[in-house]
Amino acid sequence: MEDHSEQVAGPLEFDTADRMRKSLRVAGFTVHDMAEYLGVTRGTVSTWINGHVEPSVQTLMLWAMHTGVPYEWLTGGAPVRGRVAEAPDRQARKVRPSSPKVYLPHFA
C-alpha cells in the first residue's frame, strides 16, 4: 500500500474562484443571473468562477454585495463567522449596477 500523506501540503485552501462559486450557489443565483446583474456575458462569469481570469476589484465588490458575503472573505481574507446575509430578493436582482438608479435592498 502506498503512502500518499506527503502529497498533502497542508489544509485545503480556497482561491477567489472557489469562493465566488460557493457564494453564487449559497445565494441561489445562477451564472446567468450574475452575468445579467453585472452586465457581462455568461462566458465572462464562467472564466472568473473557473479561475481562468481574475475579476476586477469593482466586480468583486459588486459580487460580494449581490451574494451577501463579505468582500474580505470573497478575496481570501477573513473567514465568515455566523450567518451570511441573505441575498437580495428577485426584484433587486433585476437592477444592473451600471443603471442610473440603483436600488439597494434594506438590511435590518
Secondary structure, DSSP 8 states (H G I E B T S, - for coil): ----GGG--SS----HHHHHHHHHHHHT--HHHHHHHHTS-HHHHHHHHTTSS---HHHHHHHHHHHT--HHHHTT-S---S-------HHHHT--TTSSS-------
